[in-house]
């Protein structure tokens, strides 16, 4: 068992018509399907798409941290 860990971060963008929280959850869930050992996320940007004067989509840019296998 190692007494230290090494991590890597990737940047992803999640979106949702429902909410910022839903956009975050969508992004983390999809990322976790292809990347093992996801352990944290940071929201670095929040934005949206406006359609006819109303919010059409919420978008969030996330940095997702995951532990390198074996570290």
C-alpha positions as CSV (number, residue, x, y, z in Angstrom):
1,X,0.0,0.0,0.0
2,X,1.4,3.4,-1.0
3,X,1.6,6.2,1.5
4,X,1.2,8.9,-1.2
5,X,-1.1,9.5,-4.2
6,X,-0.6,11.2,-7.6
7,X,-3.4,12.9,-9.4
8,X,-4.2,14.3,-12.8
9,X,-6.8,16.9,-13.8
10,X,-8.8,17.1,-17.0
11,X,-11.1,19.9,-18.1
12,X,-14.7,19.0,-19.3
13,X,-17.9,21.0,-20.0
14,X,-21.3,19.9,-18.8
15,X,-24.6,21.3,-19.9
16,X,-28.3,21.0,-18.8
17,X,-31.6,22.6,-19.7
18,X,-32.6,22.2,-16.0
19,X,-30.0,23.8,-13.7
20,X,-26.3,24.4,-13.0
21,X,-26.4,21.5,-10.5
22,X,-27.7,19.2,-13.2
23,X,-25.0,20.3,-15.6
24,X,-22.4,19.4,-13.0
25,X,-23.9,16.1,-12.2
26,X,-24.2,15.2,-16.0
27,X,-20.5,16.1,-16.5
28,X,-19.2,14.1,-13.5
29,X,-21.4,11.1,-14.4
30,X,-20.2,11.0,-18.0
31,X,-16.6,11.6,-17.1
32,X,-16.7,8.7,-14.5
33,X,-17.8,6.3,-17.3
34,X,-14.4,6.6,-19.0
35,X,-12.0,7.8,-16.3
36,X,-11.3,5.7,-13.2
37,X,-10.7,7.0,-9.7
38,X,-12.5,10.4,-10.1
39,X,-12.2,12.1,-6.7
40,X,-13.0,15.8,-7.0
41,X,-14.1,18.6,-9.3
42,X,-13.7,22.4,-9.4
43,X,-16.2,24.6,-11.3
44,X,-14.0,27.1,-13.2
45,X,-16.6,28.8,-15.4
46,X,-20.4,29.1,-15.4
47,X,-22.3,30.3,-18.4
48,X,-25.5,29.7,-20.3
49,X,-27.2,29.9,-23.6
50,X,-30.1,32.4,-24.0
51,X,-33.1,31.6,-26.3
52,X,-35.8,34.2,-26.8
53,X,-34.9,36.0,-23.6
54,X,-34.8,32.9,-21.4
55,X,-32.1,30.5,-20.3
56,X,-31.9,27.7,-22.9
57,X,-29.0,25.8,-21.4
58,X,-26.7,26.1,-18.4
59,X,-23.1,25.3,-19.0
60,X,-20.3,24.6,-16.5
61,X,-16.6,24.1,-17.1
62,X,-15.1,21.7,-14.6
63,X,-11.6,20.6,-13.8
64,X,-12.0,16.9,-12.7
65,X,-9.3,15.3,-10.5
66,X,-8.6,11.6,-10.6
67,X,-6.0,9.5,-8.8
68,X,-3.5,7.7,-11.0
69,X,-3.9,4.0,-10.8
70,X,-1.4,2.4,-8.4
71,X,-0.3,5.6,-6.7
